[in-house]
Amino acid sequence: MNVLNFNISYETYENFNELSEGDKLLCAKAEEALNTSYSPYSKFKVGTAILLENGEVVLGSNQENVAYPSGLCAERVALFTIGAANPRAVIKSMAITAYTENFEIKNPVTSCGACLQVMAEFEQKQQSPINVIFYCLNGKIIKVKGIKSLLPFVFVEDRLANIII
């Protein structure tokens, strides 16, 4: 038996004012995306802003459905928008935030496993890391460089790309 360890590096910030100007802008855009959230059931709004290498910012928000599995998280809404409109786009960074009137969110809300897997595939496709900022409104912020820090055992199977049907 072997016992192995892995370490991740990430940055923490006590508040919005500690961020660089570029990161502040991206977080503000993620906050703006909260306005398009369709979350009548959970009342939990999530907004994402993605900065592309060409300077364009793409927004996404969670979209619920009464048949819960039919909804989609903010991260995947934004990522699939990019994939459909500009499949060769390179993602530099993304900011994710959340809000609800039901309680105070005191810590950054992180992405679900399905979103992490999609983020990892975009990162693999572009062959460069994506910076991720988990932005808590009026609270702490976590910044991570690269999805592998968030999903170290990401599902990747390169041989699937070589299958001819």
N, C-alpha and C positions, 0 to 999 in steps of 0.2 A: 504494500500500500504506500502511496505517496500522498502527502498533504501539501497542497499548493495554495498560494495566496495570490491575489491580485489587488492592486491599489488603484484608486482613481484620484485624479486631481480635479478640483473644482474651486471656483471662487465664490465667496459669499459677500454680500453687501447688506448693510443695515437698512439702507433706504435708496430710493430713486436718485437722490442727488449725488450719490457716490459713483454713479455710472458715467461712462464716456458719453459725449454728445450723441454719437451714432446709436449707442445702445438705448439712450433715453428716447430717441426718436422712434426706434423700433418698438419699445415698450408702450409708448403713447399710441402707436398704430394698433398694437394688440388690444389695448384698452378701447380704442375706437371700434374694433371689430366686435366687441361685446354687444354693441347696438343692433347687430343683425342676428344675434343668437335667437333661435327658435327653441325655447325650453319651457313650454307651458306646464310640463309635468313635474320635472325636478326643480324648476325655478333656479337652476344652477347654470349660469352663463359662462361660456369659455370663449376666449378670443385668441387668435393667433395672427402674427404678422411675420412674413418671411421676406428677407432681403435677398434678392438675386444679385449675382455678380455684375449685371448691367445696371444696377441701381434701382431697378423696379422693386416695389414692395407689394406683395400679394397677401390679401387678408382672408381669413377663414373664421367661421364661428360654428359652434355645435348646433346640430339640427336634429331635434328629437322627432319621434313619431310614436303614436299611441301603441303601435306594435314595436316595443323597445328595440329589438334587434335591428330594426330598419333604420334607426337613426345613425348619425355619424358624428364623430368627434371633430373639433375645430381644426386640429392638426391635419387630419386626413382630408378634410374639405379643402384646405389651402394647398396641400401637397398634390392632391389629385387635380385641382384646378391648374396647377403648374404643369403637371404631366400631360394633361389634355391640350393645353394651349401652347406650351413651349417645352416639349420633351427633352430638348438639349440644354435647357437652362441649368446654370450652376447656382446652387444655394450656398450663400455665405453664412447666414445666421437666421435664427428664428426666435421670436419671443412669444411666450404663452402666459396668459393671465386668466383669472376667474373672478366671478362676483355673484353673490346671492344676497337677497334681502332677508333671508331666513336666519342667518347667523354671520358672525364676523369670521372671515378667513384670515388666520393669523400666520400661516406659513405658505410658501409657494406651493401651488398645485402642480404635480408632475404628470407626465403623459402616461397613458395606459400602455399595456404591453403591445396591443395591436398597432397603436400609433408609433411606438418605438420601432417595431419591425418594419413599418413602412418608411420611417425616417432612415433606418439603417440601409434599406434597399436604395433609397435615393443617394445616400452617401457612398455606397458601393458603386453605383452606376457612374457617379461623377468623379470617383476616385480622389476625393478630398473631404476633410472633416467639415461637419456642420456645427457651428456654435449654437448652443441652445441656452436661452435665458428663461428661467422660470420666475416670473415677476408677480410678487404678492402686492396688490394695491395697498399702499400705506404700510408696507412691511418689508420683510427680508426678501432678498433676491439671491438666486443660485444661478451661476453661469458655468456651463460645461463645454469643453471643446471635444467634439466628436461623440457620436452615438454609442460607440463601443464602451465608453465610460458608463453609459446608462444601461446597456444591454450587452454585457461581456460575452455571453454565449449566444450571440445572434444566430438565427437560422440562415445559413448561406449554403447553397448547393450549386456551384458553378457548372456542374455537369448537366443540370436541367436546361441550360441555355443552348446546349449542343444537340438536344433531341429534335429530330425532324419528324413531323407528323404527316 
